[in-house]
Amino acid sequence: MHVSLKRILFTAIALSSCCALPTVPPEEAVRTGLNDRFLDESLVVDDWVARFEVESREVALQRDAIVAALELNDGENVADVGAGTGLFLKPFSRAVGAGGRVFPVEISPRFVDHLRQRSQDESLGNVQVTHCSETDSGLQAETVDAVFICDTYHHFTYPMTTLSSLHRAIRSGGRLYLVDFERIPGVSSEWLLGHVRADKATFRAEIEAAGFTFEEELEVGLEENYMLRFRR
Ligand SMILES: C[S@@+](CC[C@H](N)C(=O)[O-])C[C@H]1O[C@@H](n2cnc3c(N)ncnc32)[C@H](O)[C@@H]1O
């Protein structure tokens, strides 16, 4: 072998063994325990339907305005990350039509069963439920036009890892919508200050750090919550 070629090969082998790219350490959990009740196999779904799908809950009361703000088009694919009992299942299914897809994404096994049964009972043929993990949305790369995260972002145990998996799943130019609680010390209740780990500005900065561009805050009649739109 030519001597300089030998030298190049030797250098390449030496570099690959001693200077391998550093592996990125896994993200540390920002909170623990917040999802235990959802992961519990003995969860009673009806109890949660009664909590999530009542008009005394602001996002349920303003559901139509929230869905309209997503400006979903016929044929689009939308993912509802942390879909819970399926408050948004039917309106999303109608909004994207037979040519579109709704992907409710859940970590809770009982909610997954319920969402599957509910889409069957309500004849929502364009719904595909995904049972995800706390680190991966389970969505295929570049398959969705819009991701909706309602009252769930503050439940993410690994927000940056989850966001990176959502970034992969959203097509270029697609949207991400965040609905979460206003968290204002001195204004918000003690319960809320303990339950929601950070405020709107912090969540916005995290989502921007994951590669999304903030576009605007949407006016949908919310007072205790806010709704933000980002672009991939
Ligand atoms: C407060 S509930 C909100 C449910 C629904 N979005 C609604 O507004 O009615 C939060 C939901 O997020 C789910 N969840 C928590 N972490 C999640 C994650 N990393 N990926 C998907 N779902 C998650 C929980 O199982 C729970 O159903």
The ligand as an SDF file (V2000), in Angstrom:
LIG
                    3D

 27 29  0  0  0  0  0  0  0  0999 V2000
  -54.3800   16.7550   32.5610 C   0  0  0  0  0  0  0  0  0  0  0  0
  -54.5210   15.4950   31.3570 S   0  0  0  0  0  0  0  0  0  0  0  0
  -55.1250   16.3860   29.9560 C   0  0  0  0  0  0  0  0  0  0  0  0
  -55.9060   15.5260   29.0000 C   0  0  0  0  0  0  0  0  0  0  0  0
  -56.4440   16.2220   27.7530 C   0  0  0  0  0  0  0  0  0  0  0  0
  -55.4000   16.8450   26.9800 N   0  0  0  0  0  0  0  0  0  0  0  0
  -57.4870   17.2330   28.1130 C   0  0  0  0  0  0  0  0  0  0  0  0
  -57.1590   18.4380   28.1030 O   0  0  0  0  0  0  0  0  0  0  0  0
  -58.6170   16.8430   28.4470 O   0  0  0  0  0  0  0  0  0  0  0  0
  -52.8320   15.1460   30.9500 C   0  0  0  0  0  0  0  0  0  0  0  0
  -52.6940   13.8910   30.1070 C   0  0  0  0  0  0  0  0  0  0  0  0
  -51.3820   13.8180   29.5850 O   0  0  0  0  0  0  0  0  0  0  0  0
  -50.9610   12.4720   29.5790 C   0  0  0  0  0  0  0  0  0  0  0  0
  -49.4820   12.5160   29.4870 N   0  0  0  0  0  0  0  0  0  0  0  0
  -48.5730   12.8710   30.4210 C   0  0  0  0  0  0  0  0  0  0  0  0
  -47.3240   12.8340   29.9270 N   0  0  0  0  0  0  0  0  0  0  0  0
  -47.4370   12.4650   28.6310 C   0  0  0  0  0  0  0  0  0  0  0  0
  -46.4910   12.2500   27.5840 C   0  0  0  0  0  0  0  0  0  0  0  0
  -45.1740   12.4060   27.7620 N   0  0  0  0  0  0  0  0  0  0  0  0
  -46.9700   11.8900   26.3740 N   0  0  0  0  0  0  0  0  0  0  0  0
  -48.2970   11.7070   26.1670 C   0  0  0  0  0  0  0  0  0  0  0  0
  -49.2310   11.8760   27.1320 N   0  0  0  0  0  0  0  0  0  0  0  0
  -48.8100   12.2650   28.3430 C   0  0  0  0  0  0  0  0  0  0  0  0
  -51.5500   11.9070   30.8500 C   0  0  0  0  0  0  0  0  0  0  0  0
  -51.6570   10.4920   30.7970 O   0  0  0  0  0  0  0  0  0  0  0  0
  -52.9190   12.5980   30.8630 C   0  0  0  0  0  0  0  0  0  0  0  0
  -53.8890   11.8530   30.1990 O   0  0  0  0  0  0  0  0  0  0  0  0
  1  2  1  0
  2  3  1  0
  2 10  1  0
  3  4  1  0
  4  5  1  0
  5  6  1  0
  5  7  1  0
  7  8  2  0
  7  9  1  0
 10 11  1  0
 11 12  1  0
 11 26  1  0
 12 13  1  0
 13 14  1  0
 13 24  1  0
 14 15  1  0
 14 23  1  0
 15 16  2  0
 16 17  1  0
 17 18  1  0
 17 23  2  0
 18 19  1  0
 18 20  2  0
 20 21  1  0
 21 22  2  0
 22 23  1  0
 24 25  1  0
 24 26  1  0
 26 27  1  0
M  CHG  2   2   1   9  -1
M  END
$$$$
